[in-house]
Amino acid sequence: MAEDVAENTAGLMSKPPASGADRVPFGSRPASIHFDVFTLFPEMFGGPLQASMLKRAQEMGSLSVALHDIREYANDKHHVTDEPPYGGGGGMVMKAEPVFCAVEAVLSGSEPGQDGEDSEPPVILLTPQGRLFSQEIARELAGQRRIALVCGRYEGVDERVRQHLATDELSIGDYVLTGGELAALVVIDAVTRLVPGVLGAPRAVVEDSHVDGLLEGPHYTRPRAFRGWEVPDILLSGDHGAVARWRREEALRRTFERRPELLGQARLTPQDREFLLRLLEEAQRGRSA
């Protein structure tokens, strides 16, 4: 483990904090966001959108979601949306025409942007071939007022959708899902919680895992003792400065132990680097013992 950690943290102690220049300032994000979801299975979205934070966000007017059934835009009497692939092979491929017709018909009514000109929302194809969705991308998307999500299905979508309609492609991980609907819900959830006012606790957004490049540290609540396992004394001390530093160090420790590759892009202070150096030295001593 020490060798892996050392490799992932090489140069870390002299590296300046990651720049926040490309981040969307929290106060400048729109107060509401709208998602247009293009899918063959709109019924998959009912439960998640009608519970918890996403339900509250809609009730507050901070989130709106329109579900568009791609089948309704197929121009044949049977509403065919998939065909066998040219050149043979297994599976079915989503046809380009219904997808284009659906997206173009819906987005043709896009509202003007802040500068008075037409604002074209991003059209994101959910596909395992897309760039890996992250907290950083969620921040980027939280700066949008309207986002279109196209859910792939079957063997995939006609390549012309990817080439000439989608403006971006996202994947939520290196595994295969039946379709893009679950991935779309992940994107909606991750982006919506960044809309100002959606979360009750203002600091919840900035203290989550991955927000500053680190995993979140441990949390405890009542009872103080459970089956002989005690809450750390520092959390009961009333010393807010000491508690904040403990939480920061535990976040650094957890990231160091579980996801050391994240440290290369994390925003670290000189004090953070000193703590990581001590962890690295401890790991190397343990390896040699």
Phi, psi and omega per residue, in radians:
M1 nan -0.691 -3.100
A2 -1.022 -0.698 -3.137
E3 -1.136 -0.717 3.134
D4 -1.106 -0.781 -3.134
V5 -1.128 -0.752 -3.136
A6 -1.062 -0.699 3.141
E7 -1.151 -0.731 -3.105
N8 -1.309 -0.347 -3.129
T9 -1.886 0.240 3.136
A10 -1.044 2.270 3.122
G11 1.364 0.004 -3.050
L12 -1.129 -0.671 -3.006
M13 -1.210 -0.336 3.134
S14 -1.904 0.036 -3.070
K15 -1.433 2.355 3.101
P16 -1.233 2.785 3.122
P17 -1.017 2.538 3.127
A18 -1.052 2.449 -3.107
S19 -1.241 2.503 3.075
G20 -1.839 0.268 -3.067
A21 -1.109 -0.520 -3.093
D22 -1.605 0.097 -3.140
R23 -1.525 2.598 3.074
V24 -1.465 2.027 3.137
P25 -0.963 2.408 -3.047
F26 -1.002 -0.758 -3.082
G27 -1.200 -0.319 -3.095
S28 -1.676 0.022 3.132
R29 -1.314 2.609 3.080
P30 -1.031 2.610 -3.116
A31 -1.407 -0.101 3.089
S32 -2.654 2.794 -3.128
I33 -2.505 2.557 -3.131
H34 -2.137 2.342 3.078
F35 -1.995 2.266 2.928
D36 -1.795 2.085 -3.091
V37 -1.943 2.155 -3.133
F38 -1.857 2.073 -2.960
T39 -2.641 2.763 2.996
L40 -1.575 -0.171 -3.076
F41 -2.360 1.227 -3.120
P42 -1.095 -0.396 -3.122
E43 -1.162 -0.283 3.130
M44 -1.209 -0.266 -3.024
F45 -1.657 -0.198 -3.021
G46 -0.981 -0.969 -3.075
G47 -1.040 -1.002 -3.093
P48 -1.050 -0.603 -3.112
L49 -1.382 -0.160 -3.094
Q50 -1.941 0.406 -3.124
A51 -2.522 2.738 2.955
S52 0.985 -2.472 -3.011
M53 -1.066 -0.706 -3.088
L54 -1.146 -0.628 3.072
K55 -1.158 -0.806 -3.132
R56 -1.087 -0.710 -3.127
A57 -1.086 -0.657 3.096
Q58 -1.208 -0.698 3.118
E59 -1.135 -0.549 3.125
M60 -1.357 -0.260 -3.052
G61 1.486 0.168 3.140
S62 -1.498 -0.308 -3.103
L63 -2.433 2.413 2.944
S64 -2.400 2.483 -3.108
V65 -2.306 2.206 3.066
A66 -1.966 2.182 3.137
L67 -1.730 2.207 -3.082
H68 -2.075 2.078 -3.141
D69 -1.404 1.982 -3.085
I70 -1.051 -0.531 -3.136
R71 -1.040 -0.542 -3.118
E72 -1.184 -0.218 -3.117
Y73 -1.852 0.089 3.028
A74 -1.329 2.375 -2.974
N75 -1.653 0.148 3.083
D76 -1.828 2.859 -3.018
K77 -1.181 -0.391 -3.141
H78 -1.650 -0.014 3.129
H79 0.941 0.893 -3.138
V80 -1.321 2.251 -3.127
T81 -2.094 -0.009 -3.134
D82 -2.502 2.646 -3.132
E83 -2.519 2.812 3.055
P84 -1.122 2.628 -3.111
P85 -1.291 2.497 2.976
Y86 -1.079 2.475 -3.141
G87 1.532 -0.031 3.112
G88 1.461 -3.116 -3.103
G89 2.018 2.923 -3.098
G90 -1.423 2.833 3.049
G91 1.418 3.092 3.119
M92 -2.090 2.719 -3.117
V93 -2.083 2.343 3.087
M94 -1.157 2.309 -3.105
K95 -1.248 2.597 -3.132
A96 -1.262 -0.712 -2.978
E97 -1.029 -0.882 3.138
P98 -1.091 -0.611 3.134
V99 -1.168 -0.832 3.102
F100 -1.031 -0.815 -3.096
C101 -1.079 -0.727 -3.121
A102 -1.129 -0.895 -3.074
V103 -1.142 -0.783 -3.107
E104 -1.169 -0.660 3.135
A105 -1.149 -0.727 -3.103
V106 -1.293 -0.783 -3.048
L107 -1.421 -0.137 3.093
S108 -1.119 -0.324 3.116
G109 -1.750 0.419 3.136
S110 -1.003 2.416 -3.139
E111 -1.308 2.674 3.107
P112 -1.054 2.596 3.098
G113 -1.363 -3.097 -3.095
Q114 -1.157 -0.448 -3.120
D115 -1.511 0.081 3.100
G116 1.576 -0.208 3.129
E117 -1.686 2.827 3.126
D118 -1.031 2.351 3.138
S119 -1.969 2.004 -3.140
E120 -1.556 2.086 -3.139
P121 -1.237 2.707 3.058
P122 -1.128 2.475 3.068
V123 -1.922 1.884 -2.997
I124 -1.866 2.138 3.069
L125 -1.593 2.149 3.089
L126 -1.483 1.970 -3.028
T127 -2.671 2.556 3.096
P128 -1.143 -0.173 3.116
Q129 -1.577 -0.032 -3.088
G130 -1.411 3.034 3.074
R131 -1.217 2.599 -3.026
L132 -1.249 2.130 -3.134
F133 -1.108 2.416 -3.082
S134 -2.543 3.022 3.084
Q135 -1.100 -0.603 3.120
E136 -1.107 -0.727 3.110
I137 -1.201 -0.639 3.071
A138 -1.030 -0.700 3.092
R139 -1.101 -0.754 3.120
E140 -1.004 -0.829 -3.079
L141 -1.224 -0.472 3.129
A142 -1.161 -0.234 3.066
G143 -1.469 -0.055 3.126
Q144 -1.596 2.666 3.029
R145 -1.621 -0.465 -3.089
R146 -2.530 2.384 -3.111
I147 -2.379 2.362 3.065
A148 -1.828 2.264 3.121
L149 -2.047 2.160 3.132
V150 -1.876 2.110 -3.078
C151 -1.635 1.997 3.070
G152 -1.249 2.815 3.128
R153 -2.631 2.969 3.057
Y154 1.011 -2.375 -3.123
E155 -1.321 -0.264 -3.118
G156 2.490 -2.957 3.126
V157 -1.949 2.715 3.063
D158 -0.922 2.325 -3.053
E159 -0.976 -0.452 -3.118
R160 -1.191 -0.405 3.008
V161 -1.149 -0.787 3.139
R162 -1.125 -0.714 -3.030
Q163 -1.383 -0.618 -2.923
H164 -2.163 -0.032 3.139
L165 -2.150 -0.888 -3.124
A166 -1.198 2.425 3.049
T167 -1.746 -0.196 3.125
D168 -2.771 2.779 3.087
E169 -2.333 2.335 -3.124
L170 -2.238 2.536 3.012
S171 -2.188 2.538 3.114
I172 -1.736 0.083 3.088
G173 2.825 2.903 -3.097
D174 -1.540 1.169 3.067
Y175 -2.705 2.953 -3.037
V176 -1.881 2.244 3.018
L177 -1.895 2.870 3.129
T178 -1.182 -0.516 3.140
G179 -2.881 -3.131 -3.063
G180 -1.505 0.018 -3.064
E181 -1.115 -0.798 3.129
L182 -1.134 -0.650 3.091
A183 -1.121 -0.687 3.110
A184 -1.077 -0.711 3.111
L185 -1.128 -0.659 3.084
V186 -1.067 -0.789 3.140
V187 -1.112 -0.788 -3.135
I188 -1.036 -0.796 -3.120
D189 -1.121 -0.865 -3.074
A190 -1.118 -0.629 -3.120
V191 -1.372 -0.736 -3.073
T192 -1.069 -0.651 -3.100
R193 -1.184 -0.210 3.092
L194 -1.606 -0.136 3.098
V195 -1.227 2.237 -3.098
P196 -0.922 2.294 3.074
G197 1.614 -0.222 -3.090
V198 -1.204 -0.775 3.118
L199 -1.517 2.406 -3.100
G200 -1.118 -0.697 -3.129
A201 -1.620 2.010 -3.077
P202 -1.002 -0.566 -3.092
R203 -1.468 -0.107 -3.100
A204 -1.054 -0.644 -3.110
V205 -1.149 -0.721 -3.044
V206 -1.484 -0.164 -3.131
E207 -1.818 -0.029 -3.131
D208 -1.185 2.806 2.993
S209 -1.008 2.504 3.048
H210 1.355 -0.207 -3.095
V211 -1.062 -0.764 3.107
D212 -1.908 0.350 3.097
G213 1.617 0.024 -3.110
L214 -2.029 2.718 2.933
L215 -1.291 2.649 3.132
E216 -1.332 2.561 3.132
G217 -1.375 -3.098 -3.088
P218 -1.255 2.703 3.076
H219 -2.189 2.624 3.085
Y220 -2.408 2.651 3.007
T221 -2.538 -3.082 -3.102
R222 -1.059 2.557 0.069
P223 -1.448 2.838 -3.124
R224 -1.115 -0.636 3.111
A225 -2.169 2.323 3.109
F226 -2.390 2.010 -3.122
R227 0.918 0.606 3.113
G228 1.537 -0.055 3.122
W229 -1.662 2.084 -3.028
E230 -1.692 2.610 2.975
V231 -1.240 2.405 3.117
P232 -0.945 2.374 -3.079
D233 -1.017 -0.592 -3.071
I234 -1.032 -0.565 -3.124
L235 -1.280 -0.244 3.136
L236 -1.851 0.079 -3.015
S237 -1.341 -0.427 -3.056
G238 1.407 0.004 3.111
D239 -1.566 1.701 -3.016
H240 -1.119 -0.623 3.118
G241 -1.151 -0.756 3.129
A242 -1.160 -0.660 3.118
V243 -1.125 -0.764 -3.134
A244 -1.076 -0.729 -3.136
R245 -1.196 -0.686 3.110
W246 -1.055 -0.777 3.141
R247 -1.118 -0.674 3.114
R248 -1.131 -0.782 -3.120
E249 -1.167 -0.620 3.105
E250 -1.213 -0.605 3.054
A251 -1.137 -0.735 3.084
L252 -1.103 -0.754 -3.123
R253 -1.107 -0.791 -3.109
R254 -1.129 -0.712 3.114
T255 -1.159 -0.738 3.117
F256 -1.024 -0.735 -3.063
E257 -1.408 -0.603 -2.981
R258 -1.870 -0.641 -3.098
R259 -2.400 1.077 -3.051
P260 -1.057 -0.411 -3.141
E261 -1.141 -0.340 3.126
L262 -1.269 -0.405 -3.043
L263 -1.137 -0.465 -3.130
G264 -1.122 -0.413 -3.129
Q265 -1.963 0.023 -3.101
A266 -1.303 2.679 3.069
R267 -1.530 1.869 -3.014
L268 -2.052 2.483 3.046
T269 -1.597 2.892 3.042
P270 -0.966 -0.662 3.111
Q271 -1.126 -0.674 3.086
D272 -1.065 -0.755 -3.093
R273 -1.153 -0.648 3.090
E274 -1.097 -0.733 3.133
F275 -1.135 -0.747 3.126
L276 -1.128 -0.623 3.102
L277 -1.101 -0.702 3.088
R278 -1.114 -0.722 3.103
L279 -1.096 -0.712 3.142
L280 -1.128 -0.751 3.134
E281 -1.125 -0.692 3.104
E282 -1.100 -0.733 -3.135
A283 -1.138 -0.680 3.130
Q284 -1.209 -0.644 3.081
R285 -1.148 -0.708 3.122
G286 -1.124 -0.593 3.128
R287 -1.190 -0.630 -3.072
S288 -1.507 -0.244 -3.100
A289 -1.234 nan nan
